[in-house]
Amino acid sequence: MATLTTSAPRVAVPGVLKHRAVHKLLLLALAAAVLVPLADARWASGSWPAALTVDLSKPLTHVSDWIIDNRDSHPLFLYGFGYVSNAVVVSVRAVYLVLLAAGWAGVTAIGALVAWRVAGVKLALGSAAAFLACGLLGMWIPTMQTLALMVVAVLASVLVGVLLGLGAGLSDRLDRALRPVLDTMQVLPAFAYLLPVVLVFGIGVPAAVLATVVYAAPPMARLTSLGLRGADKEVLEAVDSLGATGRQRLLTARLPLARKELLLGLNQTIMMALSMAVIASVIGAAGLGDRVYQALASVDVGAALAAGIPIVLLAVVLDRVTCAAGEHAGEEHGNTGRGWLYAAAAAVAVALAGRLAGRLDWPGSWTLNIAEPVNRAVDWMTAHLYSGVPVVGGTADWAGHFTTWVLDPIRGGLQWLPWWSVLLVVAALAWLIGTWRTALTAVLAMAAIGVLGVWKPSLDTLSQVLAAVAVTLVLGFATGIAAARSDRFERLLRPVLDVFQTMPQFVYLIPVVALFGVGRAPAVAAAVVYALPAVVRITTQGLRQVDPAALESARSLGATPAQQLRQVQLPLARPALLLAVNQGVVLVLAVVIIGGLVGGGALGYDVVFGLAQGDLATGLVAGAAIVCLGLMLDRVTQPTERRAKKGA
């Protein structure tokens, strides 16, 4: 007798439920269903509960008072920080006297000859022209003051960065411990740690140099560690087989193999140190930054530009020289030592000739006054573009519309959301793009903002950052795509990006205010100008590094240029585009303080107010909140390495 067998029908699972991202969201929704009612019952409030805040004003005020009371008598300051301060002052003074002794001709010759030996005649001529332009603008002495300060700051930053990088590159445990420290040093606004530095060292050169070191050392440390960890394993094994000790292995193999990364770290350290020139002037550093700051205090855009241009020229020259040194790292050149000897002899001869001729100082009659025409141009822009422009309206109207239609709705929406829903959104975004550890870090960073008691101003700052990042990415991606598709456009764009990236934010702050008025819109405009060059460069480089074979295959299948861009270049350049997003967020956040000076309010204003009033609690708490915002935004915009590999 035959038996009939029946099988249970299989239930079809929708394809969308098989997706890993859906699993994450379902788990998060389940956790929210349990935790949110409990939180709402305990703290029924839309904003962050006052019961979950910690008041740091009293302990920070006690610390500030103790430093002020003991700065002139305690051994820690007399024999510790005092020696550091004296060493910095002596070093800067010595470098400055050497530059003055060389004279304008000697310094120009040294700059040109170094550029010639590193990169050739073309860059040598550009370097000479840059130094001569500093003199023509009447800024020779301030340029030498800034150069002396930067030489000492860069050397100290490189020393600190290399030591930290060596430790992180040779020890996994130290690398994990240093990573959050370097993140904090890089994201914490300079204004936030200027106050404690001034409290300890007082107003002057030591505080300026040490603040610059805090800001400029992290890239050197990161790239040193990266170079050591990326050394060719086969070479290291060969060195080990020869019986080399750990020290010999480091000096003869690892460091030489990491030479390009070390030179790139030097390049980034120099650029970041120069970007601190104006901020350092706020706490007593002389030089170009002080001229810019004084000019802007009197709303003299022309004088500020005259002092800002030499900063840009120094940055461009040093950037080109160090980049060229990195590109030629490891190449063998004949008679290299003899060439450097000839260059040094020529520089000494030029310096001695200038000294014998009595021409050490730049001649006063060889100066060009650009302040007046620049101020006239700014006045014309204010009179003709601020308002009353037919059809399109003036820049004031644009700023008003942007504030009303973009900034206000974003800020209102963020502040309307219950605090727990903001944490849920952050957790969802961070977990989708990374791992549960990424989500936990982002949520803890956001929760720390509430604990510090600055929830509402932080959401105000976040609204400005999101708007600025959106504008930056739209303009940056469009410009980067155009530059990647046209060599000529990229060549024309490069000097413009150099100027935007190296011009101190204080210099273009006044034209921005003149065009857009005071408020959150000019703060966003200043952030866009500062962050745009990095987004454009990274986008362009990412698209240009796409495998040519993939593009050729797409062309052979008849794909149009637009199809090649959408279906080949953009998907293959995804890591670079995500890095561009990440850097756009970080750089926009770095200008939050500058936005506070022009009516941006929120955390930026609190940091500036704390520095101006000597209020350590207000300034440091707001600065710590900005760091937490930066950490959260970094986690929700940059995939973890494991996640990136799965998506590749």
VEXFIFI-330985 format. One record per residue (C-alpha): x, y, z. Coordinates in pm, 1 decimal. Last residue first. Layout:
% residues N
X:Y:Z
...
% end
This chain:
% residues 648
3399.8:4705.2:-181.0
3107.6:4703.0:60.5
3249.7:4418.7:268.3
3591.7:4584.0:277.1
3441.0:4915.4:391.3
3257.1:4740.9:675.7
3578.4:4581.4:802.4
3771.5:4909.4:781.4
3503.6:5106.2:965.1
3290.1:5337.2:756.8
3342.5:5715.4:790.5
3038.8:5943.8:804.2
2850.8:5834.4:1117.0
3165.6:5778.3:1325.6
3325.5:6109.0:1224.4
3002.6:6295.8:1303.1
3000.7:6153.0:1655.9
3368.5:6230.0:1717.6
3328.4:6583.1:1582.5
3023.5:6646.5:1797.4
3212.5:6515.6:2101.2
3505.6:6745.4:2021.5
3265.1:7039.6:1985.5
3118.5:6951.8:2326.1
3469.8:6950.3:2475.9
3526.3:7299.0:2335.8
3198.7:7421.6:2486.6
3297.0:7275.5:2823.3
3648.2:7420.1:2793.7
3535.5:7774.0:2712.9
3254.4:7798.8:2969.5
3458.2:7644.3:3252.2
3782.7:7832.5:3182.9
3616.7:8174.5:3193.6
3908.0:8408.8:3117.1
3659.2:8658.5:2976.2
3788.3:8662.1:2616.8
3875.4:8291.8:2613.9
3539.8:8184.3:2758.6
3351.6:8418.3:2525.6
3530.4:8270.6:2223.1
3440.8:7916.1:2334.1
3079.0:8010.5:2411.3
3041.9:8187.1:2076.1
3150.8:7877.0:1888.1
2918.9:7657.1:2093.1
2600.7:7844.9:1992.7
2637.8:8182.1:1819.6
2705.8:8208.0:1447.1
2711.7:8587.1:1477.6
3043.3:8668.9:1316.3
3286.3:8564.8:1591.8
3099.7:8238.6:1659.2
3156.7:8142.1:1297.4
3531.0:8147.6:1364.4
3470.4:7901.3:1646.9
3267.9:7670.6:1420.7
3553.1:7676.6:1168.3
3697.3:7340.3:1280.6
3352.3:7180.9:1247.2
3355.9:7258.3:876.3
3698.3:7096.6:853.3
3588.2:6776.9:1027.7
3266.0:6742.3:825.1
3438.3:6805.4:491.6
3711.8:6561.6:589.1
3454.6:6286.8:646.0
3267.5:6359.4:324.3
3593.3:6360.7:127.1
3690.5:6030.2:292.3
3357.8:5886.5:176.9
3433.7:6010.1:-174.8
3780.3:5853.2:-163.1
3638.7:5516.8:-50.8
3365.6:5533.2:-320.8
3605.2:5597.6:-611.9
3515.2:5265.6:-777.0
3140.7:5342.7:-752.2
3187.8:5702.5:-878.0
3414.3:5608.8:-1169.9
3227.1:5310.2:-1313.3
2846.5:5339.2:-1327.7
2782.4:5710.1:-1275.0
3095.4:5853.7:-1439.3
3110.9:5602.7:-1723.9
2738.3:5658.2:-1783.8
2792.6:6035.2:-1809.6
3085.8:5985.4:-2047.9
2866.8:5760.3:-2266.5
2904.0:5383.0:-2246.6
2954.7:5207.6:-2578.6
3074.0:4871.6:-2450.2
3431.0:4959.1:-2552.1
3403.7:5276.1:-2343.3
3313.0:5074.5:-2032.5
3611.1:4842.7:-2085.8
3841.2:5143.2:-2126.8
3711.3:5287.5:-1801.0
3773.0:4962.2:-1615.3
4122.6:4933.8:-1767.3
4202.9:5290.2:-1656.8
4162.4:5178.9:-1290.2
4018.7:5474.4:-1096.1
4297.4:5691.5:-954.8
4171.9:6005.1:-1131.7
3832.9:5980.8:-960.3
3988.8:5955.9:-614.1
4234.3:6239.1:-678.6
3960.2:6474.5:-796.5
3734.3:6390.7:-503.3
4017.5:6431.7:-252.0
4120.3:6767.5:-399.0
3766.0:6906.5:-423.2
3675.6:6800.6:-67.6
3999.8:6949.7:70.7
3946.9:7278.3:-116.1
3581.4:7317.5:0.3
3639.0:7304.5:377.3
3757.4:7662.5:435.9
3525.5:7836.1:187.3
3230.0:7630.7:313.3
3304.0:7717.6:677.2
3319.1:8090.2:596.4
2983.5:8066.9:415.0
2826.0:7881.5:710.0
2938.0:8155.3:950.1
2812.4:8414.0:699.9
2467.0:8246.5:716.3
2462.4:8220.2:1097.8
2457.4:8592.9:1156.8
2628.8:8917.4:1063.6
2597.3:9058.1:711.5
2630.4:8856.2:391.7
2861.3:9061.5:168.3
3051.2:9268.2:425.4
3052.1:8972.2:666.1
3211.9:8750.9:401.7
3455.1:9028.6:307.8
3550.4:9054.5:680.1
3592.3:8679.6:734.1
3821.8:8639.6:434.5
4127.9:8741.8:634.2
4027.2:8582.9:965.6
4010.1:8241.0:802.6
4381.2:8254.9:731.2
4455.4:8197.3:360.6
4611.8:7852.2:328.2
4326.3:7642.6:194.4
4151.8:7912.3:-9.1
4479.9:8029.0:-163.6
4590.9:7676.7:-250.8
4246.1:7600.9:-394.6
4275.4:7900.6:-628.3
4629.3:7795.7:-723.0
4500.0:7446.1:-817.6
4192.7:7550.0:-1014.6
4369.2:7657.2:-1333.3
4571.9:7336.7:-1342.6
4258.8:7130.6:-1270.5
4066.2:7305.4:-1547.4
4343.5:7224.7:-1795.5
4358.6:6860.6:-1691.4
3983.4:6820.5:-1749.6
3772.7:6522.3:-1636.0
3906.8:6508.9:-1279.9
3867.6:6886.2:-1242.3
3500.3:6870.3:-1347.2
3434.7:6584.4:-1106.1
3608.7:6775.7:-825.3
3403.8:7089.9:-895.3
3071.9:6902.6:-881.8
3179.7:6699.6:-576.5
3301.4:7010.1:-392.2
3001.1:7231.3:-470.2
2744.7:6972.8:-357.5
2968.9:6849.9:-74.7
3036.1:7198.7:62.4
2668.2:7299.3:49.7
2567.4:6985.0:242.7
2857.3:7023.4:487.4
2758.9:7383.9:561.0
2396.4:7287.1:628.0
2497.6:6994.6:851.7
2750.2:7208.1:1042.5
2499.5:7488.9:1098.0
2238.8:7245.1:1231.8
2500.6:7078.0:1453.1
2590.1:7414.3:1608.8
2226.6:7468.5:1704.5
2210.5:7108.7:1830.3
2515.7:7182.2:2045.2
2355.6:7503.6:2173.4
2053.4:7297.0:2288.1
2244.9:7010.9:2457.6
2508.2:7215.1:2643.7
2476.3:7066.1:2993.9
2795.6:6857.9:2993.7
2581.8:6545.0:3039.9
2393.3:6634.4:2723.0
2714.1:6657.8:2521.9
2832.4:6331.4:2676.0
2519.4:6165.3:2533.4
2632.8:6254.1:2181.7
2977.1:6104.6:2239.7
2822.9:5796.4:2404.4
2590.7:5748.7:2105.8
2876.8:5778.8:1854.8
3098.8:5536.4:2048.6
2815.4:5282.6:2082.8
2735.4:5302.9:1711.2
3097.6:5245.4:1612.5
3120.6:4954.9:1855.2
2802.7:4808.9:1703.9
2974.9:4810.4:1366.7
2994.0:5055.0:1078.5
2777.1:5237.2:824.5
2443.2:5102.9:941.6
2554.0:5110.3:1305.8
2655.2:5478.8:1291.8
2332.4:5585.7:1120.9
2109.1:5385.0:1354.0
2291.1:5492.7:1671.2
2278.7:5860.9:1572.4
1905.9:5833.6:1495.5
1845.3:5659.4:1829.1
2042.9:5923.2:2021.8
1837.8:6198.2:1857.6
1520.6:6006.0:1946.3
1628.4:5992.6:2311.4
1665.5:6370.4:2327.1
1313.9:6431.3:2198.9
1312.2:6601.9:1857.7
1207.7:6967.9:1856.8
1568.8:7090.0:1891.0
1674.1:6901.6:1578.0
1370.7:7015.3:1377.0
1405.3:7378.8:1481.5
1774.1:7383.2:1394.3
1712.3:7226.3:1053.3
1410.9:7449.6:983.2
1599.4:7767.4:1088.8
1913.6:7692.0:888.1
1751.4:7606.9:554.4
1455.7:7824.2:451.9
1490.9:8120.6:686.2
1870.7:8132.1:716.7
1926.5:8064.2:347.3
1662.9:8324.1:256.1
1827.7:8585.4:478.0
2175.6:8511.1:345.5
2052.0:8530.9:-13.5
1875.5:8860.3:61.1
2196.0:9001.8:211.0
2380.9:8886.7:-100.9
2157.7:9109.5:-310.1
1855.8:9020.3:-522.0
1858.4:8798.6:-829.4
1620.9:9009.3:-1044.0
1792.4:9347.4:-998.4
2064.5:9382.9:-730.7
1925.1:9605.6:-453.9
2127.1:9465.0:-166.6
2478.9:9367.2:-62.7
2611.9:9356.6:-419.1
2653.7:9721.9:-520.7
2755.0:9909.5:-204.6
2927.8:9619.8:-29.2
3112.2:9515.4:-343.3
3219.6:9874.9:-407.9
3344.8:9912.0:-48.8
3539.2:9587.2:-82.2
3698.9:9709.8:-406.3
3791.8:10043.1:-243.8
3945.3:9854.8:49.1
4153.2:9645.6:-192.0
4267.3:9956.0:-381.0
4377.6:10121.0:-53.5
4550.1:9821.2:106.4
4765.3:9730.1:-194.6
5059.3:9956.9:-111.0
5372.1:9835.8:-293.2
5712.4:9852.0:-130.0
6060.5:9899.9:-272.3
6112.9:10249.7:-127.4
6147.0:10107.9:222.7
6446.0:9898.2:122.9
6426.9:9548.0:280.7
6676.8:9532.3:563.7
7017.5:9366.8:523.8
7137.4:9598.7:249.3
7460.9:9735.7:399.7
7663.6:9634.1:93.9
7889.0:9414.8:307.4
7582.5:9245.5:456.4
7421.8:9189.0:116.1
7744.1:9038.9:-18.0
7777.2:8817.5:289.0
7422.0:8683.2:240.8
7483.6:8618.9:-130.7
7811.3:8436.0:-57.5
7648.4:8225.9:216.1
7369.9:8122.3:-24.7
7622.5:8032.4:-297.1
7831.6:7822.7:-55.2
7520.4:7638.6:63.7
7415.0:7562.9:-294.9
7765.2:7440.7:-385.7
7769.0:7209.7:-83.2
7419.3:7081.7:-164.5
7535.1:6994.6:-515.3
7850.0:6823.1:-381.9
7640.8:6604.0:-151.8
7408.0:6503.9:-433.5
7692.0:6421.8:-672.9
7476.3:6166.6:-853.8
7116.3:6133.2:-758.1
6953.1:5824.0:-611.7
6579.5:5826.9:-559.3
6452.5:5726.2:-212.8
6224.0:6023.7:-173.3
6170.6:6207.0:-502.3
5795.4:6244.7:-455.4
5837.9:6329.7:-87.1
6096.5:6600.9:-155.4
5866.1:6746.6:-420.4
5580.9:6755.1:-170.2
5810.3:6922.6:86.1
5912.6:7193.9:-162.5
5561.5:7250.9:-299.8
5403.7:7281.2:46.1
5682.2:7507.8:172.8
5632.2:7741.0:-122.4
5251.1:7737.2:-96.9
5252.0:7795.8:279.9
5500.5:8081.3:260.7
5299.2:8242.5:-19.4
4972.7:8204.5:172.3
5120.6:8360.9:485.0
5268.9:8636.5:265.8
4917.6:8705.9:124.6
4759.3:8741.4:469.9
4959.4:9048.7:570.5
4856.7:9250.5:264.0
4507.9:9099.5:291.4
4468.0:9228.9:646.9
4588.7:9573.4:538.9
4331.0:9578.4:260.9
4049.5:9445.8:481.0
4087.0:9725.3:736.7
3799.6:9655.6:978.2
3998.1:9808.6:1270.7
4012.7:9475.3:1455.1
4068.2:9314.9:1113.9
4390.2:9507.7:1067.4
4513.2:9421.7:1417.7
4447.2:9049.7:1363.5
4615.9:9042.8:1023.7
4922.2:9228.4:1153.6
4941.7:8993.6:1454.0
4925.2:8693.0:1223.3
5206.0:8831.4:1009.6
5449.0:8856.4:1297.0
5414.3:8876.2:1673.1
5264.9:8608.0:1894.9
5071.2:8758.7:2186.8
4778.1:8532.0:2259.9
4552.4:8638.0:1971.1
4856.9:8621.3:1741.5
4853.0:8242.1:1777.4
4515.2:8238.8:1600.6
4671.2:8426.1:1308.8
4967.7:8191.0:1265.7
4770.2:7871.5:1334.3
4722.8:7795.1:961.8
5100.2:7811.6:933.3
5135.2:7525.1:1181.2
4877.4:7319.1:993.1
5064.3:7359.4:663.6
5401.4:7280.7:819.7
5268.2:6970.8:996.3
5105.7:6846.8:675.2
5433.1:6873.1:482.9
5634.8:6712.1:763.6
5385.8:6424.0:770.7
5425.4:6386.4:395.0
5801.0:6375.1:446.8
5762.5:6101.9:709.7
5524.0:5906.1:486.8
5775.7:5917.8:201.4
6061.9:5811.0:427.4
5881.3:5510.3:575.3
6113.0:5256.5:408.5
6415.1:5448.2:541.4
6262.8:5445.0:893.9
6182.1:5072.9:892.5
6501.3:4936.8:741.7
6835.1:5071.7:866.4
6730.4:5269.3:1174.4
6445.9:5048.7:1297.9
6614.1:4714.9:1222.5
6936.0:4842.3:1376.9
6748.2:4930.1:1697.3
6572.1:4593.3:1708.4
6899.9:4411.1:1652.8
7003.8:4285.1:1310.7
7093.7:3917.7:1273.6
7113.6:3907.6:895.1
6789.4:3706.3:882.6
6614.0:3992.8:1061.7
6712.7:4232.6:781.6
6572.5:3991.9:521.3
6252.3:3956.3:721.9
6217.4:4334.9:733.9
6264.8:4356.8:358.2
6001.2:4088.2:302.9
5762.4:4264.6:539.7
5767.9:4588.7:337.3
5700.8:4872.8:582.5
5335.5:4970.9:623.1
5337.9:4974.8:1003.0
5635.0:5212.5:1015.5
5486.3:5444.3:754.0
5144.8:5453.8:921.0
5297.8:5528.5:1261.9
5499.0:5814.5:1114.8
5188.3:5933.4:928.4
4977.5:5944.2:1245.3
5244.4:6112.0:1459.0
5323.4:6377.7:1198.0
4951.7:6443.4:1149.1
4905.7:6478.4:1528.9
5188.3:6735.6:1590.3
5028.9:7045.1:1430.1
4750.7:7141.8:1674.3
4925.1:7070.1:2005.3
5248.4:7211.6:1861.8
5073.8:7534.4:1758.5
4939.9:7583.7:2111.1
5293.5:7527.8:2239.6
5439.3:7787.9:2004.0
5174.7:8052.0:2083.9
5200.3:7996.8:2461.2
5579.1:8028.9:2446.0
5561.8:8345.1:2225.8
5351.4:8563.4:2452.8
5062.2:8585.6:2699.3
5105.0:8367.6:3005.3
5254.8:8018.3:3023.5
5008.4:7828.4:3245.8
4693.8:8039.6:3214.4
4774.4:8112.5:2850.8
4791.3:7739.4:2773.3
4466.5:7681.3:2965.8
4295.8:7956.7:2759.3
4440.8:7862.0:2420.6
4294.4:7512.8:2463.8
3941.1:7604.3:2355.9
4050.7:7864.7:2101.1
4242.6:7595.2:1912.8
3926.4:7393.8:1862.7
3954.4:7030.5:1980.3
3941.3:6814.5:1665.4
4311.9:6744.6:1610.3
4422.7:6714.2:1972.4
4112.7:6507.4:2052.5
4173.9:6265.2:1766.8
4539.9:6238.8:1869.2
4437.6:6141.9:2223.9
4172.4:5900.2:2093.5
4438.5:5720.9:1882.8
4714.1:5725.0:2145.2
4583.5:5434.5:2355.2
4515.8:5208.8:2057.1
4861.4:5281.6:1913.4
5020.3:5227.1:2255.7
4869.8:4877.9:2269.2
4969.4:4798.6:1913.2
5331.1:4894.5:1981.4
5599.9:4973.5:1722.2
5408.9:5220.4:1506.8
5236.5:5385.6:1802.7
5564.6:5440.2:1987.7
5744.4:5561.8:1677.6
5450.7:5787.9:1594.5
5455.6:5946.2:1939.8
5829.4:6015.8:1910.1
5791.7:6134.2:1550.7
5503.2:6367.4:1639.6
5682.3:6523.5:1937.9
5996.7:6588.8:1733.5
5799.2:6704.1:1428.6
5588.1:6939.2:1639.1
5897.9:7083.1:1810.0
6066.6:7139.0:1472.4
5745.6:7287.1:1331.3
5700.7:7525.1:1625.5
6066.3:7638.4:1614.5
6061.0:7701.9:1239.0
5709.5:7852.8:1258.4
5810.3:8116.8:1513.2
6116.1:8213.3:1310.6
5908.4:8226.4:990.7
5643.9:8440.9:1159.2
5903.4:8691.2:1276.7
6073.5:8684.0:935.2
5740.9:8754.7:764.8
5669.8:9038.1:1010.5
6008.9:9192.8:913.2
5951.1:9155.2:537.7
5588.5:9270.3:527.2
5602.3:9582.0:311.7
5408.0:9414.2:29.2
5720.6:9427.7:-187.8
5912.2:9240.1:82.3
5668.1:8949.3:93.2
5664.6:8953.2:-287.6
6042.7:8904.3:-287.2
6002.4:8593.2:-74.4
5740.0:8451.1:-312.0
5941.0:8539.5:-624.4
6244.9:8354.3:-488.0
6030.2:8049.6:-416.5
5875.5:8058.5:-764.2
6219.1:8084.2:-926.1
6338.4:7783.5:-727.6
6017.7:7596.7:-814.4
6096.7:7630.5:-1184.6
6469.2:7557.6:-1144.2
6436.9:7213.4:-990.1
6255.8:7030.7:-714.7
6481.1:6958.2:-416.9
6810.0:7127.3:-509.9
6632.7:7421.7:-669.5
6391.2:7463.9:-376.1
6686.6:7474.5:-135.1
6859.7:7727.6:-362.7
6553.1:7953.1:-383.9
6488.2:7959.0:-9.6
6855.1:8020.7:73.1
6880.8:8296.5:-188.4
6571.2:8472.7:-55.9
6703.2:8450.0:300.5
7040.0:8587.7:191.4
6895.4:8875.7:-10.0
6655.6:8978.9:266.7
6928.9:8979.6:524.8
7122.8:8680.2:656.9
7170.2:8854.2:992.8
6793.7:8911.4:1021.3
6727.1:8542.5:959.1
6990.0:8441.8:1214.9
6843.5:8685.7:1468.9
6495.7:8534.2:1420.2
6627.8:8179.5:1465.2
6799.2:8277.3:1790.4
6494.2:8462.3:1926.0
6266.7:8166.8:1851.9
6504.1:7928.9:2030.6
6558.0:8156.9:2332.0
6182.7:8210.3:2380.2
6107.3:7838.3:2348.3
6381.3:7740.2:2594.2
6261.9:8003.0:2842.9
5904.2:7872.2:2832.7
6013.7:7510.5:2875.7
6234.7:7609.6:3169.3
5944.5:7794.2:3333.0
5703.8:7504.4:3274.9
5912.1:7285.8:3500.2
6139.5:7472.1:3740.7
5933.5:7780.5:3827.3
5593.4:7648.6:3720.7
5607.5:7313.0:3898.9
5808.0:7474.8:4179.9
5505.3:7694.6:4272.8
5575.7:8066.8:4314.4
5480.6:8275.4:4009.9
5203.0:8054.0:3868.4
5064.9:7967.2:4213.4
4763.8:8203.2:4247.7
4673.4:8200.4:3877.4
4700.2:7822.4:3854.4
4492.3:7773.5:4171.1
4221.0:8011.4:4045.0
4191.4:7823.9:3714.0
4170.6:7486.2:3888.0
3903.4:7617.1:4128.9
3705.6:7755.8:3831.7
3725.8:7415.9:3660.8
3596.7:7242.6:3976.7
3307.3:7492.4:4010.8
3200.6:7509.3:3644.7
3186.4:7134.6:3588.4
2812.8:7094.7:3653.2
2706.3:6743.0:3555.0
2380.9:6685.6:3366.4
2149.0:6383.7:3386.5
1899.8:6541.3:3628.7
1859.4:6836.1:3393.0
1700.1:6605.4:3139.1
1804.7:6668.9:2774.9
1521.4:6834.3:2585.8
1187.3:6672.3:2509.3
1113.0:6592.5:2869.2
953.2:6304.7:3055.2
1261.7:6183.1:3241.4
1169.0:5863.1:3428.5
861.7:5765.8:3226.1
1023.7:5872.8:2900.6
1340.0:5676.7:2980.7
1143.8:5361.8:3063.6
922.6:5400.3:2756.6
1236.9:5447.7:2541.0
1428.5:5145.9:2674.7
1210.4:4848.4:2574.3
1078.2:4959.3:2236.0
1417.8:5117.4:2164.8
1594.1:4780.7:2209.0
1347.3:4618.3:1967.7
1389.1:4903.0:1717.2
1768.4:4866.0:1735.9
1741.2:4492.9:1671.8
1509.9:4559.1:1376.2
1744.3:4827.1:1239.9
2042.7:4592.3:1256.5
1853.7:4310.2:1085.5
1740.4:4551.1:813.2
2104.0:4652.6:751.2
2202.6:4286.6:715.2
1954.5:4231.0:431.2
1752.7:3911.7:452.5
1436.7:4102.7:543.9
1447.0:4286.8:208.6
1432.6:3958.2:22.2
1091.7:3874.5:160.5
1089.3:3537.7:335.2
880.8:3274.7:158.1
720.5:3033.5:398.8
792.3:2679.4:298.1
494.3:2446.6:271.6
514.7:2143.0:499.3
591.7:1828.7:305.5
339.3:1561.1:226.3
405.4:1192.6:198.9
149.9:957.9:56.1
188.3:595.0:144.1
156.1:323.3:-109.5
0.0:0.0:0.0
% end
